[in-house]
Structures are given as structure tokens and as C-alpha cells.
Amino acid sequence: MKSHAIAVLVNDQPGVLQRVSGMFGRRGYNIESITVGQSEEKGLSRMVIVTSGDDHTVEQIEKQLYKLIDVIKVVHLSSRPMVGRELALIKVKAEPTERPEIMGLVETFRASVVDIGTSSMMVQVVGDTTKIDAMIELLTPYGIRELSRTGVTAMIRGNA
């Protein structure tokens, strides 16, 4: 099954996130990631939901979302050229002797070190999901102590 990103413009009201995520659960659709934040219009929030399924499933999800009272607009982002980004903070075990190797990885991925402790480093990496996954895979041998990912946020490319 293919992953799909869907943008949902909603009224900025209490309970809207619960109603949207509840619709997914009731229908048996999985949410791989969800991000929510302010939109360009006051009083509206934008959700970017990543889910998996075939084209028919995504069409059904869009129709069900439009039935929710606080949903203003639904856009299937994956159907057009888009920019999608995710952020991850990765706290990795890093003794002073290992730090140069880790710094090499950080530079290669155009990531940044945002905190250094006596025996750990916190790395911030921004990019598409495959870049985040690759960074995690390469840092795993050093010992990941903690990991936090935002989920994908995305927009259609160009003037659309």
C-alpha cells in the first residue's frame, strides 16, 4: 500500500482533532502521522495527515472528512508535486572519543547538534521521511537514548 498525504483545513475549535482522528479509527484507517497548526487564515488550522491505502481508500477518506462539520477543505497532496518535511530530535550516546564520527554524520545530512552533554549529543535533522529514517539508522549503532519525530507537514509546490 502507498502512503498518501492529505491536507485538511478545519475550524480552530476544541474537539476537531478528536473528531477527525475518530473518523479514521471508526472507519479502520490508520494514521501514520498527523501534524496540526495555524494556517494562513485566522480561526482556521491546517492538518496534514499521512495514511496508507489505494486510490479508492483515499477517495473514501476525503468524502468522509467532508462530512465532518468543522472541515472546510480537503486536498490530496500526494496526487500533485509537493514538498514534505519532517523534523526529528535524536539524543544519542556520545562519549568524547565518538563525537568526531557523529559530527561527520551530522554534517553529511546537513543536520545540526542542538545540545551536548557529558555523554550524549542531541541532533536535529529536517527532511523527508527517508532522510530521517536514514539518519536514525546510522546513529543507532552509537545508542539512541531518546527520539522524537514531528510527522510530515507538506504543501503543494509552485503557485497552486
C-alpha positions in Angstrom: 0.0 0.0 0.0 1.1 3.5 -0.8 1.4 6.4 1.6 -0.7 9.5 0.9 -0.5 13.0 2.4 -3.8 14.8 2.9 -4.2 18.4 4.0 -7.3 19.3 5.9 -8.3 22.9 6.6 -10.5 22.9 9.7 -12.1 25.4 12.1 -9.8 26.1 15.0 -12.2 24.7 17.7 -11.9 22.4 20.7 -12.5 18.7 19.7 -11.9 19.0 16.0 -8.7 16.9 16.2 -10.6 14.2 18.1 -13.4 14.2 15.6 -11.0 13.9 12.6 -8.9 11.2 14.2 -12.0 9.4 15.5 -13.4 9.2 11.9 -10.2 7.4 10.9 -10.5 5.0 13.8 -14.2 4.2 13.2 -13.5 3.5 9.5 -10.5 1.4 10.2 -8.0 3.7 8.5 -4.5 4.1 10.0 -2.9 7.5 10.6 0.8 7.1 10.0 1.5 10.7 11.1 -0.5 13.9 11.8 0.6 17.5 12.3 -1.7 20.3 13.2 -1.0 24.0 13.3 -2.2 27.5 12.5 -3.0 28.2 8.8 -2.7 31.4 6.8 -6.3 32.3 7.8 -7.3 33.4 11.3 -9.6 30.9 13.0 -8.5 28.0 10.8 -6.0 25.3 11.4 -4.3 23.0 8.9 -3.8 19.3 9.5 -1.5 17.2 7.4 -2.4 13.5 7.7 -0.3 10.7 6.3 -2.2 7.5 5.7 -1.8 4.4 3.5 -4.1 2.8 1.1 -5.1 2.6 -2.6 -6.6 5.4 -4.5 -10.2 4.2 -3.7 -9.4 4.3 0.0 -8.0 7.8 -0.1 -11.1 8.9 -2.1 -13.3 7.4 0.7 -11.3 9.2 3.4 -11.7 12.5 1.6 -15.5 12.0 1.3 -15.8 11.1 5.0 -13.7 14.1 6.0 -16.0 16.5 4.1 -18.9 15.1 6.2 -17.4 16.4 9.4 -18.9 19.8 10.3 -15.6 21.7 11.1 -13.8 20.5 7.9 -13.6 23.4 5.4 -11.3 21.9 2.7 -9.5 18.6 1.9 -6.6 18.4 -0.5 -4.9 15.2 -1.6 -1.3 16.5 -1.6 0.4 13.3 -2.8 -1.6 13.5 -6.1 0.5 16.6 -7.1 4.1 17.7 -6.8 4.6 18.6 -3.2 7.2 19.5 -0.6 7.0 17.4 2.6 9.2 17.8 5.6 9.6 16.2 9.0 11.8 17.1 12.0 13.4 14.7 14.4 15.4 15.3 17.6 17.7 12.4 18.3 19.6 12.1 21.6 22.5 9.7 21.0 25.1 8.3 23.4 28.3 10.2 22.5 31.4 9.8 24.5 34.0 12.4 23.6 36.0 9.9 21.5 32.9 9.1 19.3 31.9 12.7 18.8 34.0 13.4 15.6 32.4 10.4 13.9 28.9 11.6 14.9 29.7 15.1 13.8 30.7 13.7 10.4 27.3 12.1 10.0 25.6 15.3 11.2 27.4 17.4 8.5 26.7 14.9 5.8 23.0 15.1 6.5 23.0 18.9 6.9 21.7 18.3 10.4 22.8 20.2 13.5 23.8 19.5 17.0 21.4 21.3 19.3 22.7 20.1 22.7 25.8 18.4 24.1 26.0 16.7 27.5 28.9 14.9 29.2 28.0 11.6 27.5 25.4 12.5 24.9 24.5 14.7 22.0 21.2 15.9 20.6 20.9 16.0 16.9 18.2 17.9 15.0 17.5 16.7 11.4 15.0 18.1 9.0 14.0 16.5 5.7 11.7 14.0 4.1 10.9 10.7 5.8 13.6 8.7 4.1 16.3 11.2 5.2 15.1 11.0 8.8 15.0 7.2 8.7 18.5 7.0 7.2 19.9 9.3 9.9 18.3 7.2 12.6 19.7 4.0 11.1 23.2 5.5 11.0 23.0 6.8 14.6 21.6 3.6 16.0 25.0 1.8 16.5 26.0 4.7 18.8 23.0 4.1 21.0 19.9 6.2 20.6 18.7 7.3 24.1 15.7 9.2 23.0 13.9 10.0 19.8 11.1 12.5 18.9 9.6 13.0 15.4 7.1 15.6 14.3 5.4 13.7 11.5 5.2 15.1 8.0 4.0 18.6 7.1 3.6 19.4 3.4 2.4 21.8 0.8 1.8 21.7 -3.0 4.7 23.1 -5.0 4.5 26.2 -7.1 1.7 28.7 -7.4 -1.2 26.4 -6.7 
